Every structure is written in structure tokens, then in C-alpha cells.
Amino acid sequence: MAEHRGIPLETRQAQALASNPEMSAWVSANAGSGKTFVLARRVIRLLLNGVAPGKILCLTYTKAAAAEMSNRIFEILAHWAACDETSLQKALDEVLGEAADSNQLRRARILFALALDTPGGLKIQTIHAFCEALLHQFPLEANVSGHFEVLEAMAQDALVEEARHQVLVALQQGESAQSELNRAFTHLVAIASDHQIDTAIREILATGEAFLDWISGDVAGAMAGVRERLGFSPGATLATVAGEEQSRALISMSDLARLAKTAARVGGSSNENFAETFNALGNETDPLAALQLRAGLFLTKKLKPREAVVTKAVAEQHPDLVERCRDEAERLAGSLARMANLEMIDASQSLFIVANAILERYQNLKRNRGFVDFGDMIGKAANLLARSDVREWVQYKLDRGIDHVLIDEAQDTSPRQWEIINAIIEDFHSGRGASEATRTVFAVGDEKQSIYSFQGADPAGFSRQRAIVSRRAESAGQPFRSVPLNLSFRSTPDVLAAVDAVFALEENARGLSASGDRSIHSAIRASDAGDVRIWPLFASEKAPRQTDWLAPIDAPVPSDPAIRLANRIAATIEEWIGSGERLPGAKRSLRHGDILILVRKRDRFVPAIIRELKKRGMAIAGADRLHLTEHVAVEDLMALGRVMCLPEDDLALAALLKSPICGFDDDDLVAIAPNRKGRPLIERLQEISRSGAADMPLDKISDCLRLLGELRNVAAHSSVYRFYAHALGAAGCRAALLSRFGTEAEDVLDAFEQAALAHETAGDGSLEGFLASLSRSPPQIKREIDMTRDEIRVITAHSAKGLEAPVVFLVDPCSRGFVSQLAPKVVGLSRDDATAGYLWRHSGTANALDSRMQEIEQDAEAEYRRLLYVAMTRAADRLVVCGYAGLRSPPEHHWHSMILRALGGSAEQVLDAEGNVIEHVWRRSSPPADNNGTEIGSTDEGRQETGLPDPVFPDPVFPALAAPELPLPRPLNPSLAGLALGRRTVETSDDGLPGPAAQPADPLLRRNALERGNATHKLLQYLPDITPGDRAATARAWLSLNLPEWSADMRESIISKVIAILDAPGNAGMFGPGSKAEAGIAGTISIAGTELPVSGQIDRLAVSDDHVIVCDYKTNRIVPDNDSRTDPAYLLQMALYRELLKQIFPGRRIVCRLVWVENGKVSEPDDSLLDEALTGIMASVQAYV
């Protein structure tokens, strides 16, 4: 058993069966059971079996999973290509389960090269990537642009917003008041709020293809089917149906008159109300209003039958009418429900007309601009493969390329995606395809981990598809096996036993799998101990009255249970890390990266725990999701944009002044803002700048006005993306923001620029439109989870799919799995048939969707329990279950209660000094006495849900070097060497750009200087390759194109200086044959016994047989009158170049030249000056490295 690392024979046989390339297989894999290993091994065995790499299609759920799979496979193949015969024989014997023959050994050697040389490589990709490639292969047949671009989420939002705007413009300008669209829109705004309408339209847009297919361009026609389904005639209106309901009354007006007369005589408030309502009913001619009045007699305000329609005194005088009144009340309740259904149909029809208009314009915008969104990729690929007129041709082309399909995370595949897969494999078991080879289907998944219903995942589809493939294989007489994988390579027996105990309860196991069979987990870590700890819930306490009137109204309240829980978790982690806590049997102490905090939703707990961990100095990765506009840096950039659009916006300007971009403080604003006499703040700033008032922050005001002037000029002539790119780059806003908010704001600023680019790509380059769109629908930043960093991670249970950690905190907010307020508003009438139609739940009184809402609730509750399974199985060694409740009592079945109910009775109680239970500790058994411990995080699971210490994955071809005791020094850039090593003179600029003349403080002048330097370098780089007579004209054309805002004099000045340098006779060697511009150089030089890595870029390098010329261009306005007065930083730069070039060109003389563009002077610093520059940094080198 040792040679198999303790893997039981049964598991090894299951793995071999699942990876058998001669049969189709359907694998049900528990969490942590090594499904990625089996998937990779099957690909390897297919390749060894002679299958060409291009004949294999492996579909994964995410790009990260695809990359992981490719890396694993290529790692094996690379090792096989280079290892010795003995190692290769052993590895192949293990993979094949038998001795490999010589042919297999030879093939194993060439598989790495074969996979690399295959056009397109191994097809390991997401289904979206496969569909994108398919549409590119058949654009005409799929009716897409031949060079379409994939529409990313932010660009899609911008395009949808543009389509909405087009509809609103059409309503305002082009649509008559009697048009269908105008009537529908008018109806909508009369019955629902903007938020309700916007939410509903977004849900419709999310259905996309299904909704459009159902509508088929005729909303009224599609809704006619819905009307018929619910029992209404095509022309039914609220008025006609109300009249019909009135005619079915079980109690006549004359009988009601008798009751009303008696009620008026008996008296009393309720009797008087009855009589008054009857009188109004007798005078009402509108059938709809009359039905409402009749309902008021018999029903409560909640439209339930009254217990007594009239008082006892009145009923005693009319005993013959009492029972009929009860029957009429029941009938009227049904009548009003029917009316509510018709009202919902009418509202839905109006909504669908508007939504259809938006969708049509959205589709046109995509088509005209050559875009395809992610929904299109699936829908158009499925339609392409289903078209009878081109199907055989497409299938033939695919048949020639695909013989084996492997599907990862099959439980998360949507029905529409299964259509694509079924079309691909349709002929695999029929023998009709283009290939005569053995063709197989492999799928691996786990119904218990299907948690992406919001993306269309159908957990029942996993079993349903297994039956389809099994039936096809059986009919064709081809082998097919269903293979279970139950052994976990991740978690300890205690954690897995806790999972089994929780889901052994019937109420917890509902919806976990289609079969309902109980799943039993087993662990390979049989000798490792673990535990599950259950903390008592943190309940709400009455918050003390806020006495500090200066405190923000949304400041965290210490008594908030979420904050109290965050404090305890942070304190616990701090204690564990500080005391060197070891898990039972572990070989080392806990680290930050061993801890994962899982939440169900990103509510107030997430910022609270991040804040507490940071406060205690813990390494924390931060939130994995962030709404872009919630970050203060983005708020500052939006304030900047608003000021550009309207400088008189005082609030935006004040916010900008307080931001790091301008750097004002409260005292500055208090000094500036008063006594403006109604004038805008910008005018006050200009006035102060002109007057030079001594008591004002004049430097800040002056810098601010110059910056605003520069940016206003850019904003007036640039698109939104170019404006913000300039603001964050050349204008220095990025540096200012990062100096305040730290490097964690980098992702936020990058995402902000991407949002601006996406908005511009969608067709609207305006700054105003971008700001409006950002405020209306802020994009969400998704940060990639890097499990290799030693940081605590706080993520949702959904995001944790495929991840693991030795210690997991499972935080339960004690909310229901189904929340009616968050339920979909646009609901399909059938779960499985989109052609049945949709309805909009704009009010809560209609009952037409009651059965569907019950199904939706049951599905949501089932997924809630599956999400608990996913969350619990992320823990390898220790699971800590905790939570917090609100003021209301938590629901009966929430995560914490489900776990406590299953484990609490057999758990050990831990008490505090006062005898209160502070936690329950559950273990399956006592830790074994002879346990030598397991290296924390050493399993293969850390690389994205694999869990298998795989014997076939050998040591890499290039083994990792032992980590040095000290980190390697960062390479030194010669251009910045003076700054890095402290060789700046008093004249060097403060912004890190070395030079004898300080850089100008004015941002506009600083930008001009930077542009001037860049332009000079570009001209000196490219003009030497241009015929001398054409250089001036070429330079003018280039400058006009790239620097149109420069005056003609500025352009001519720089052109004349550059051409003078190129034409100077003494410079011929620098720019002649054998010279090279922008030459990269890197190496190591030894200074004072210290090895110093150096990496830079030489402006011009000329190499001849006996000497090498290295030159650097300097654009300083002030040129030193002799070499001895050259800035030491420049001398050091050239000295470093010289030392590197000596190693590259031994025996040749190294000539160092500085070219001063201002006057064309070329200086050659003496070697003694360069030696002195190197000698002067000896003391600084050790500190640098």
C-alpha cells in the first residue's frame, strides 16, 4: 500500500475505471475526492492510447480550471519527455495499471512536443470559449459578424443603457401618443415605481434569448396564449371581466337592500358603513368600481372573507341570507383574485412591450458594432448545431475534430449548454460520424455541489444526462460505467463525519441529490484528527442612544451582533497566530493563509471583519467583490468628472478639494468657503488666487487651478477614457490617490479605467454619460483569489467552490434560503418550458403564479442546503460554525441551527468562568496517540479542488530551487540609479526624474516637459532610418499626429535640434550602420564585493570591431559647461552601462556619450569621472540589496 500512498484498492480501481479511454464514464465525485486528478489522468491515457491531441475536447466551468488542467497535463508530459527510462516505465505502469510496452514508452516521449505542435493545442476550455471558436468557424451559418468581439459585462451594461435611452428618446420624439409602445410606457409609469420597472426589465434582459424566442416580435400574440392559459378570452378587459363577475353574484341587490335597511335601523358604526357602501353600490354604473364596492361589503382589507358580513343583530333578522353571504364572500375573493390575475397580465404585457423594444435595439446595436455577448455565444451555438439545413455540414466538420468529450463540473451545466454537448456527441454511439475510431463521453460532477442556479445550472440535469448517454451507449453496444468517488483527500475524518451527521437528518438532506440517497464520505487521512466548533449565535442587543452628535449616522455600532462576532473571530485568529496554535497532529503552527472565512452574503459583517483583522495587524486579502462606486478613490474621480462637466457644482468641487488629488483640509475649506455672497466656489478660488490673500492656502489654490485648467482642456477635446487615462497618468491623480489609499486601490483604479473604456467602446464617449451610467448601475469588481499568498481570505461560499483551507470559519447571518423580497419578479409559467410564457409580479395579490413561486421557493431552499454542503467541505482540519441574528427570531432552518441540531447533542461544551457555554466542540473520536502529524496545506487540494496526492504527477522537470535565506535584490535601473542609491544632487527633481534642472512645479509645464522629452527620444529613435532629405517632413507629420496641441514653433524648434544632432559629422558613428535604438541590457556587476543586478534600456548603442558607443539623450534646458559639472546621477548611469558592456564586449573600448538636445552638444565623460561615480555608491549598495 505504501507505493500507492495509502490509497485503498477500491478507490484505485474506481479511478482506473473512470479514466479508461475505451469506455464512456459518468463520475459522481464527493467534495475533495480528486476529480481533477481523474480528469487529467483520462486525458493522459487517451493520448497514450494514440488519440491525437486535437481530437479531445475538455470543457471546464471556469478559465482558472482550464488553465489548471492544462498546466497539470503539460507538467506530466514535460517530465516524460526528459526523465530517465526507469522513471518513465514506473510512471506509465502506474497510469496504465499494467506494464507499458515499448510503443507506449516511445509515444510518451513525444506527447509533449505533439501537444505543443497541434494547431490550437489541447482543447481544454470553458464552454463559452468553445462556442466562441465555433461561431468564428461558422460565422455565416450562425448569422454573426466574421470578426465579432465578445461583449464584456461592463460594455454590455453600457450598450443596454444606450438601448434604453433610444427607447426613451423615441417615446419623447418619434412615437405618437396612441402607439402601442407609448400606451405601454404610460401604463407602466402609472402602476409601478422606476425601481420596480428597472428591476423587471433587467430580469427580462437576463433571460435574453428565451424571452425573444417566446415573443417572436409579437408581444400581443405571445400574451394571447398566456391569457388563454389563465382562462381569459383574447379581448378580455378589467371592465368586461368585472361585469361578468357581477352577473354571477349569489346574493341579489334586493337581498342586499334588505340587509342594508335593517343595518341602518339597528345602527352602530359597522352597520352604518354597510348601509353607506350599499347605497354607493346602487348608484355606481362602472362595473369595475361596482365590483370593488361589493367586495367591500363582504371582504376584509386583505381581501379575505369577513367572519360576519353584518352584525349579529342584523343577521338574526335575516337568517335566510347568512349562509348565502358567506358563499358570496368566498366567490368574491375568487373574483378579485381573477381580476388581479388579469391586472397582472395587462401589466406584464405593457412591460414586455417596453422590454422588447429595448431588447430589439440592444440586438441591433450589438449586430451593427460586431458584438456577441456571453448569452449569444451559448444560444447561437446551440441554434447553429440544431439547424437542419446546416447541421450535417457542421457536424461533419466537428466530427473530424472531436472524438472524445470530457465535461468538468457537469452538475453546473445549464440545459442550453447540454443541448450543445448533446449535438456534439449525438453520433458518438451511432457509428454515423466522420470518425471510425472509438469515441467516448466522460463527465464528472457532484449534484450536492450544484449552487449556480442563477447562471442556469440544473442539478437534476446531471442525472438526466447520465441516463441519456447510458441509453445511447447501451443501444450501440458500447461500454458505459457510472463511477462513484467517495474517498476524500482533503478533510479529516472528524470534519467528514460531521458533514455526514448534518445531512443524515431528512430535513437537511432534501434536494441534496436527485436520487435522495444518503452520501457517505470516507477520508484517506484516517490517522489525522480534526474538530468542528460551534459558537453560540450573537443576538441583537438594544443599541444605546447615540449621544455624540458629531458621529456619522452610519457609524458601526459596537453592540451590533455582526461586529461583536467579527471581534471574536479576529481575537481568536490573533490568539492562534500569536501563540503558535497547531491543529491536532499538524507539523507546524497556523499561518494566516491557512484560514478561510466564508460568508453567505456580503453584508455589514464583511467590512467589519476586514477592519478588525487589519486593526490587529493580521495579513488579510480584503474583499473578493467590491462595487466600484463604493470606494472613496472612485468617488473622488467621479467628483473630478462632475467638476469638469460643471465647474459651478460646489458640492463636487468641495469633495474634489478634500480629496488627495487637491489635498485641501477642513481648515482650508473653512477659510475659503464663507463670504462668497452666492457666488460659485470656483469663482472664490480664482478671486483668492488673483488677490494673493496672505491668510489663504495660496500654493494649494494655485496648484489646484492649474490642474483643473489642464484637465478641462483635455476633457474638452478627449473621450472619457482618454480623459481619465490622462488624469490618472500624466496629471498624477493615480499617484496622489495611491499615496492616500495604498496599493490595494490599484485594482479599483484599474477597474475604473476599464469601466470608462467599456463605456466608450459601447459607443458613448461622453464624460456626462459615463458618470450617469456609473451612478445608475455601478459595476462590481471581482478580485481573483490567490491561494498561494499567506493571507486570511474572506469570501462567499459561492466563491469558495473548488477551494480549501485547514481552518474554515462558517459565518451564518441566520437568514432564510428563500427571501420573497429577493425572488424573481418576472417568472416563467413553466419551470421547463420557456414557450409557456412569462408574467410580471408587480403586486402581491394575484394567485396565477402561486404554484410556480412554491417551486421557486423549494428550489431556493434546496440550493441553500447544497451551499451548506459546499461550505462545510471546504474545511480540511477545523470547522468553526458561528453566526449572528437580527432583532427578529431567526428561521427554524438556517445553517447554524441545522449543524447544532445534528451535532450539539454529542458535542463537548466549553464554559467560561461564569458557566456560560462559549462553544461546542464536536469530534468523531479522540485523536490517535501515534499520529505523527500532517503538513498543513501539503495536499494537492490547494491547487483548486483536486485533493489527490497523485503518484503519477512526478517532480517537475525543472525542480524548484531552495528558497534563499534573503530575498534576491531587485534589479537596478541605471536611469534611476542615482535616485535609488542616494546620488541625487540638490538640483535633482523631487518627482524622481534626475536632472540638473528641477522639474517645474506647474503640472501643465511638467506635462509639456515630459511630452517634449518623449517626442525627442522618439524622433532620435526613428529618424536615423529615414532618408536625410525626408527627415524634417516625417518629423512634422509625426508631431502633428501625436501632439496636435503643440504650436508650429514648438514643433519646428524640436525638429531643428534633432536634425542638427543627426547631421553633425561627429555623430555619424552613433547613427550609422551597426547602431541600435532602445537597446535592452541586463546583467550583474560586482561593487565592493556585492553582486548587484542591473537592468535598463540604452537610448542608442553602436558596436564596431574595436569599440562600442553607448549614448543617452538628455533634454535638460541647462547644459553643463564641462564634464566635471555633469550631474552625478548621469555619470553613475553611464558607469553602470559601461560595466555591463565590458562583460558583453570584452577587449573593446567602451565610449560613453551624453547627447544634450538643447544645444546639440555631445560630451564624453572621462573614465576617471565614471570610476569616481562607482566608488561613491559603495556604501549605498549594501543598503540597496
Secondary structure as UniProt FT lines:
FT   HELIX           2..4
FT   TURN            5..6
FT   HELIX           9..18
FT   TURN            21..22
FT   STRAND          24..29
FT   TURN            31..32
FT   HELIX           35..48
FT   TURN            49..50
FT   HELIX           53..55
FT   STRAND          56..60
FT   HELIX           63..82
FT   HELIX           85..96
FT   HELIX           102..117
FT   TURN            119..120
FT   STRAND          123..126
FT   HELIX           127..137
FT   HELIX           139..142
FT   TURN            146..147
FT   STRAND          149..150
FT   HELIX           153..169
FT   HELIX           170..174
FT   TURN            177..178
FT   HELIX           180..191
FT   HELIX           194..207
FT   HELIX           209..215
FT   TURN            216..217
FT   HELIX           219..229
FT   TURN            230..231
FT   TURN            234..235
FT   HELIX           238..247
FT   HELIX           253..266
FT   HELIX           269..283
FT   HELIX           287..298
FT   TURN            301..302
FT   HELIX           312..317
FT   HELIX           319..369
FT   STRAND          371..372
FT   HELIX           374..386
FT   TURN            388..390
FT   HELIX           391..399
FT   TURN            400..401
FT   STRAND          404..407
FT   HELIX           410..412
FT   HELIX           415..425
FT   TURN            426..430
FT   STRAND          440..445
FT   HELIX           447..449
FT   HELIX           453..455
FT   HELIX           459..476
FT   STRAND          480..485
FT   STRAND          487..488
FT   HELIX           493..502
FT   TURN            503..504
FT   HELIX           506..509
FT   TURN            510..511
FT   STRAND          522..523
FT   TURN            526..527
FT   STRAND          531..534
FT   TURN            549..550
FT   TURN            553..554
FT   TURN            558..559
FT   HELIX           561..579
FT   TURN            584..585
FT   HELIX           592..594
FT   STRAND          595..599
FT   HELIX           605..615
FT   TURN            616..617
FT   STRAND          620..623
FT   STRAND          625..627
FT   HELIX           628..630
FT   HELIX           632..645
FT   TURN            647..648
FT   HELIX           650..658
FT   TURN            660..662
FT   HELIX           666..672
FT   TURN            677..678
FT   HELIX           681..691
FT   TURN            694..695
FT   HELIX           698..717
FT   HELIX           720..728
FT   TURN            729..731
FT   HELIX           733..741
FT   TURN            743..744
FT   HELIX           745..761
FT   TURN            762..763
FT   HELIX           767..776
FT   STRAND          780..782
FT   TURN            787..788
FT   STRAND          792..796
FT   TURN            797..802
FT   STRAND          805..812
FT   HELIX           820..822
FT   STRAND          826..828
FT   HELIX           834..836
FT   STRAND          838..840
FT   TURN            848..849
FT   HELIX           850..872
FT   TURN            873..874
FT   STRAND          875..884
FT   HELIX           895..903
FT   HELIX           904..906
FT   STRAND          908..911
FT   TURN            913..914
FT   STRAND          917..922
FT   TURN            929..930
FT   TURN            936..937
FT   HELIX           940..943
FT   TURN            951..952
FT   HELIX           974..976
FT   HELIX           977..980
FT   TURN            981..982
FT   TURN            986..987
FT   TURN            990..991
FT   HELIX           1003..1022
FT   HELIX           1023..1025
FT   HELIX           1028..1030
FT   HELIX           1031..1042
FT   TURN            1044..1045
FT   HELIX           1048..1063
FT   HELIX           1065..1067
FT   HELIX           1068..1071
FT   TURN            1073..1074
FT   STRAND          1075..1087
FT   TURN            1088..1089
FT   STRAND          1090..1103
FT   STRAND          1107..1114
FT   HELIX           1123..1125
FT   HELIX           1128..1144
FT   TURN            1146..1147
FT   STRAND          1149..1156
FT   TURN            1157..1160
FT   STRAND          1161..1163
FT   HELIX           1167..1175
FT   TURN            1176..1177
FT   HELIX           1178..1184
//
